[in-house]
Amino acid sequence: MSLVLKEIKSAEPGAIVEQKGKDIIVKTKDRNVTKAKVEQQFKKKKIIFKSVFKKAKSSSLDVLEVPGGGDIIFKPIIQKGAGGVKFEAELMLDIKNYLNGVDYNKLKHPDVLKEMEKALKFNRKTKYEVVSEGAKNQKRQLVFTGSKIVISNSTGKTLTDLTLKKDNKLMYLSLKMSATYYTLSAGIVKYFAEGRTKIAINTYFGFSGQKMGGFGKQFACVTKKPNYNQVKNNLETILAQAVGTEVILIHKKKDNDVMVAEVGKANKVSVSNLTDESYVYPEKGVRKYANIKVKAKINGHDYNVNFQFRGTTAADVGPKYLRILLERL
């Protein structure tokens, strides 16, 4: 074994080391750490070397050029997840592998990483710790005061599925994958059932209280003709809260159709196409839900939006939840 190979193995005993012609390939889980260890070992043993960027060999990491020999090339061991894992787990592994220098063609979602590069100035040189947060499943609550709705837990700290950490900087990633997705599911039925709030909540959303009786007599009430300008404002306010703030939204609709949007402390939302025809009501033996269908522009992106008032099981009675379904156009 040559002196160079011997000292590489001494610096990183767990490395996979391969000789290819004059070059030496060193594979580990974290190639940056390994490179630093090898450099330290070479200095200790007074082995002359130079850290050089060579496009054909380096990817995003320099190689070590040893006079009279070849180059030492550091490559990552690709971390693999179990088959059938969800988007969150797949993207977590992709980000780790990407930061460790894995080629795009070895990633599950290279289109997402490329879009993150464009939108976030994210790159391989930035050493983030990646933390899975989705399992926390932090609940969001909806409170109706009689004149407005407030949705709690609407910042990135709560909405995050993956959090990227570096020093004191945190990046909260909220992940969505599919043609349509829910941006909110929150309990609301008590406001439609209680006498002191049922007229106000129907008026707020522009519902006919009489037609909402399709859920059952306890949900019926008498309401006036809706003021759609006011209702439009109400829907915009709810939607702005539902989407969340201080978060990075990542939506993969399909391959190569990815949106990465960094949201600050406010969302710019505009609702359109709100008319009598936007409303669908429950009917016994026909449907067990109510719906408001509109179009919206959210932070410059166009959506179809469905404000669904429904249960989620056969046993649920009435408009148990408000679920907001988005389709990015």
C-alpha positions in Angstrom: 0.0 0.0 0.0 1.4 3.4 -0.9 2.0 6.0 1.7 -0.8 8.2 0.4 -3.3 5.3 0.6 -2.0 4.4 4.1 -2.5 7.9 5.5 -6.0 8.2 3.9 -7.1 5.0 5.7 -5.4 6.3 8.9 -7.3 9.6 8.7 -10.7 8.0 7.9 -10.7 4.2 8.7 -14.4 3.8 7.6 -13.8 5.2 4.1 -14.3 3.1 1.0 -11.0 3.8 -0.9 -10.6 2.8 -4.6 -7.6 3.2 -6.9 -8.6 4.2 -10.5 -5.5 4.6 -12.6 -3.5 7.3 -10.9 -6.5 8.7 -9.1 -7.8 7.7 -5.7 -11.5 7.7 -5.0 -12.6 8.2 -1.3 -16.2 7.5 -0.4 -17.8 8.4 2.9 -21.2 9.7 4.2 -19.8 13.2 4.6 -17.1 14.0 2.1 -16.4 17.5 3.4 -15.5 16.1 6.8 -13.4 13.4 5.3 -11.5 15.9 3.1 -10.7 18.0 6.1 -9.4 14.9 8.0 -7.2 13.8 5.2 -5.7 17.3 4.8 -5.0 17.4 8.5 -3.3 14.0 8.3 -1.2 14.9 5.3 0.0 18.1 7.0 0.9 16.0 10.1 2.9 13.6 8.0 4.3 16.4 5.8 2.8 15.0 2.6 2.8 17.7 -0.1 -0.6 18.4 -1.6 -2.7 21.1 -3.2 -6.5 21.6 -3.0 -7.7 22.3 -6.6 -11.0 22.6 -8.3 -11.2 20.4 -11.4 -14.5 20.6 -13.2 -14.3 17.1 -14.6 -13.6 15.5 -11.2 -14.6 18.0 -8.5 -18.4 18.4 -8.7 -18.7 21.1 -6.0 -15.7 20.0 -3.9 -12.0 20.4 -4.6 -9.7 17.4 -5.2 -6.4 17.0 -3.5 -3.6 17.0 -6.0 -0.5 15.1 -4.9 2.8 15.9 -6.9 4.0 12.9 -8.8 0.7 11.1 -8.3 -2.9 11.4 -9.2 -5.8 13.3 -7.6 -7.7 12.3 -4.5 -11.4 12.6 -5.3 -13.9 12.7 -2.5 -17.4 11.3 -3.2 -20.4 10.7 -1.0 -22.0 7.4 -0.2 -25.6 7.9 -1.3 -28.1 7.5 1.6 -31.1 5.4 0.6 -34.5 5.4 2.0 -37.1 2.6 2.1 -39.3 2.1 -0.9 -42.7 3.9 -0.9 -41.6 6.6 1.6 -43.5 9.9 1.5 -42.3 13.1 -0.2 -41.0 14.5 3.1 -38.7 11.5 3.7 -37.6 11.4 0.1 -36.8 15.1 0.0 -35.0 14.9 3.3 -32.7 12.3 1.9 -32.3 14.2 -1.4 -31.3 17.4 0.5 -28.7 15.5 2.5 -27.3 13.8 -0.5 -27.3 17.0 -2.5 -25.4 18.8 0.2 -23.0 15.9 0.2 -22.3 16.3 -3.5 -24.5 13.6 -5.1 -25.2 14.2 -8.8 -28.7 15.3 -9.8 -29.4 12.1 -11.7 -29.0 10.1 -8.5 -31.7 12.1 -6.6 -35.4 11.3 -6.3 -36.5 14.9 -6.8 -33.8 16.8 -8.7 -36.4 19.2 -10.0 -37.2 20.3 -6.5 -33.5 20.9 -5.6 -33.0 22.9 -8.9 -36.0 25.1 -8.1 -34.7 25.6 -4.5 -31.4 26.8 -6.0 -33.2 29.4 -8.1 -35.7 30.6 -5.5 -33.6 30.4 -2.3 -30.0 30.8 -3.5 -29.6 27.3 -2.0 -26.4 25.6 -3.0 -24.1 22.6 -2.1 -21.6 24.8 -0.3 -24.2 25.7 2.4 -23.9 23.1 5.2 -27.4 22.8 6.7 -28.6 20.3 9.2 -31.8 18.8 8.0 -34.5 18.0 10.6 -37.7 16.2 10.0 -40.7 17.9 11.7 -43.8 16.6 10.0 -44.4 13.9 12.6 -45.2 16.6 15.2 -48.5 17.2 13.3 -49.1 20.4 15.1 -52.8 21.3 15.2 -54.3 24.5 13.9 -57.3 26.1 15.5 -60.0 28.3 14.0 -61.7 30.9 16.2 -64.7 33.0 15.0 -65.3 36.1 17.0 -68.6 37.0 15.4 -67.0 39.4 12.9 -63.7 37.8 11.9 -61.9 34.4 11.9 -58.4 33.9 13.4 -56.4 30.8 12.6 -53.7 29.9 15.1 -50.3 28.2 14.4 -50.0 29.8 11.0 -46.2 30.5 10.9 -43.4 28.4 9.6 -42.4 27.2 13.1 -45.7 25.2 13.2 -46.2 24.5 9.5 -42.7 23.1 8.8 -42.2 19.6 7.5 -38.5 19.9 7.2 -36.4 22.5 8.9 -32.9 23.5 7.7 -30.6 24.7 10.4 -27.3 26.6 10.1 -25.9 28.5 13.0 -28.8 30.8 14.1 -30.6 30.6 10.7 -33.7 28.5 10.3 -35.5 27.7 7.0 -39.0 26.2 7.5 -40.1 24.1 4.5 -43.8 23.2 4.1 -44.1 20.4 1.6 -47.0 19.6 -0.7 -47.0 17.0 -3.5 -50.0 16.2 -5.8 -52.2 18.1 -8.3 -54.3 19.4 -5.4 -53.7 19.7 -1.7 -55.3 21.0 1.5 -53.7 24.0 3.0 -56.1 24.0 6.1 -58.3 21.5 8.0 -59.8 23.1 11.1 -62.8 22.5 13.3 -65.7 24.9 12.7 -69.0 23.1 13.3 -69.9 24.7 16.7 -70.3 28.1 15.1 -72.8 26.7 12.6 -74.7 24.9 15.4 -74.9 27.5 18.2 -77.7 29.9 18.1 -75.6 32.9 19.0 -73.2 32.5 16.1 -75.0 30.5 13.3 -76.4 33.6 11.5 -73.1 35.5 11.8 -71.0 32.6 10.5 -73.3 32.0 7.5 -73.3 35.7 6.7 -69.5 35.8 7.0 -69.1 33.1 4.3 -72.1 34.3 2.2 -74.1 31.1 2.8 -77.9 30.9 2.7 -78.8 29.8 6.2 -82.0 28.2 4.9 -80.0 26.0 2.5 -77.5 25.1 5.1 -80.4 23.3 6.8 -79.6 20.5 4.4 -77.1 19.4 7.0 -80.0 19.0 9.5 -82.5 21.3 11.2 -80.1 22.4 13.9 -78.0 24.1 11.2 -80.8 26.0 9.6 -81.3 29.8 10.1 -82.6 32.8 8.2 -80.0 35.0 6.5 -80.2 38.0 4.2 -78.8 38.3 0.7 -75.0 38.2 0.9 -72.8 41.1 0.4 -70.3 39.4 -1.9 -67.7 42.3 -1.7 -67.5 41.8 2.1 -67.5 38.0 1.7 -64.7 38.2 -0.9 -62.6 40.2 1.7 -63.4 37.6 4.3 -62.3 34.7 2.1 -59.1 36.5 1.2 -58.3 37.0 4.9 -58.9 33.4 5.7 -56.8 32.2 2.7 -53.9 34.5 3.7 -53.9 32.9 7.2 -54.3 29.4 5.9 -51.3 29.5 3.6 -49.1 30.7 6.4 -46.3 33.2 6.9 -42.6 33.1 7.5 -42.4 29.8 5.7 -41.0 28.3 2.4 -43.7 26.6 0.4 -42.6 23.7 -1.8 -45.3 22.3 -4.1 -44.5 19.5 -6.5 -47.5 19.2 -8.8 -45.8 16.7 -11.1 -42.3 16.1 -12.4 -40.7 19.3 -13.5 -43.7 21.4 -12.3 -42.4 22.6 -9.0 -43.1 25.9 -7.1 -40.8 27.1 -4.4 -42.0 30.3 -2.8 -40.5 32.1 0.2 -43.3 33.8 2.2 -42.5 36.7 4.5 -44.8 38.1 7.2 -47.8 38.6 4.9 -49.5 37.0 1.9 -50.9 38.9 -1.0 -54.2 37.3 -1.8 -57.0 38.2 -4.3 -60.2 36.2 -4.7 -62.3 36.4 -7.9 -65.3 34.8 -9.5 -67.4 34.8 -6.3 -71.1 34.6 -7.3 -74.3 32.7 -6.4 -73.0 29.9 -8.7 -69.9 29.5 -6.4 -72.0 27.9 -3.7 -72.8 24.2 -3.3 -75.1 23.1 -0.5 -75.8 19.8 1.3 -78.9 17.9 0.2 -80.2 14.8 1.9 -79.5 11.7 -0.1 -77.4 13.7 -2.6 -74.4 15.3 -0.8 -73.2 15.8 2.8 -71.1 18.9 2.3 -71.1 22.6 1.4 -68.6 24.2 -0.8 -67.5 27.6 -2.1 -65.6 27.5 -5.4 -63.5 30.5 -6.4 -60.4 31.5 -8.2 -57.6 33.2 -6.4 -54.1 34.7 -6.9 -51.8 34.0 -4.0 -48.4 35.8 -4.1 -48.5 36.0 -7.9 -49.7 32.4 -8.5 -53.1 31.4 -9.8 -55.3 28.8 -8.0 -58.6 27.1 -8.1 -59.8 27.2 -4.4 -62.5 25.1 -2.8 -63.6 26.1 0.7 -65.1 22.8 1.8 -67.4 22.5 4.9 -67.7 18.8 5.7 -67.0 15.8 7.9 -64.2 13.4 7.2 -66.0 10.2 8.3 -69.4 8.6 7.7 -70.3 9.3 11.3 -69.6 13.1 11.1 -72.7 15.3 11.2 -72.8 18.8 9.7 -70.0 21.1 8.5 -67.5 19.7 11.1 -64.4 21.0 9.4 -63.4 23.9 7.1 -61.0 22.3 4.6 -59.4 24.5 2.0 -58.3 22.7 -1.2 -55.9 24.4 -3.5 -55.1 23.6 -7.2 -52.2 25.6 -8.6 -52.9 26.5 -12.2 
